[in-house]
Every structure is written in C-alpha cells, then in structure tokens.
Amino acid sequence: MRRPPADRGSVSIELAILLPGFIALTLLAVMFGRETIAQSAVDLAAHDAARAASLARTAAQAAADGEAAARSTLDARNAACDVLSVSIDTTGFAVPAGTPAQVTATVSCVVPLSDLSLPGMPGSFTMTSTFTSPLDTYRSRT
C-alpha cells in the first residue's frame, strides 16, 4: 500500500517546527547549569576566603589571604568571571583578645552568557555569596 501524496515531507516540516524549540530548551538547560555551577563555586570561594582570613594574625594579612584563597578556589573550579570582587571584613581584628569576633568574606562574580545566543537571554548574571568565620577568641590580634 502506498501513502497518500499529502503526507510526503511532513517529517521535514515537523522537524523544522520543533528543532528551534529543542535548541532553545537545550540553551536554557546550559544556562541554568552554568548558574548552578557558578553559585557553587562562589559559595565555596567565600567559605575558603573567610576561613583563610580567620587564620591570619593581622587584619592586613587576613585581607590578602582571603582574597588569594577566593581567587585560588575560583581558578581551581574553572569559574569564568568577567568581574570578580572579593571583600573581606576584618573589623573583628580590632576587638581585644578574649572577646568573640569574626571575619566575613563576600565574593561576587559576574558570569558571562554571551556565547549562548538566545533572544531574551541576559548577557551575564551575578553570583554573590557571603560567609563568616570566627576568630580564635584567645589569640592575640593586631
């Protein structure tokens, strides 16, 4: 039995209609995957920065160690940040020994999406994370 001539080429038309939607869904999945991976990397970088800063002996050394730790973590995770901002709050070092204090690290990373060309998709998104680590209460601070 032969098909009626009206059905010829219908698969090509269906494919032409469905393919752009499938490509758009794939690009959205890639975008959300990048967002999840970037947020995880920024969270870990903030944690590592706060921890490294809390182990330092001085406020200046804490700021330097925290920023280096954040950059190292993001490099190890291959996080592609167009703009990276690391802020270490070292005001806890001004508190006298014997008083509880803490160091807070805030890491912000602008992740590019320019290689995913889907209409209406943002060109980039910003991931920010903050983590606080306690200073040793009875260690001297300068």
C-alpha positions, 0 to 999 in steps of 0.5 A: 500500500502506498501513502497518500501524496499529502503526507510526503515531507511532513517529517521535514516540516515537523522537524523544522517546527520543533528543532528551534524549540529543542535548541532553545530548551537545550540553551536554557538547560546550559544556562541554568547549569552554568548558574548552578555551577557558578553559585557553587563555586562562589559559595565555596570561594567565600567559605575558603576566603573567610576561613583563610582570613580567620587564620591570619594574625593581622587584619592586613594579612587576613585581607590578602589571604582571603582574597588569594584563597577566593581567587585560588578556589575560583581558578581551581573550579574553572569559574569564568568571571568577567568581574570578580570582587572579593571583600573581606571584613576584618573589623573583628581584628580590632576587638581585644583578645578574649572577646568573640569576633569574626571575619566575613568574606563576600565574593561576587562574580559576574558570569558571562552568557554571551556565547549562548545566543538566545533572544531574551537571554541576559548577557551575564548574571551575578553570583554573590555569596557571603560567609563568616568565620570566627576568630580564635577568641584567645589569640592575640590580634593586631 
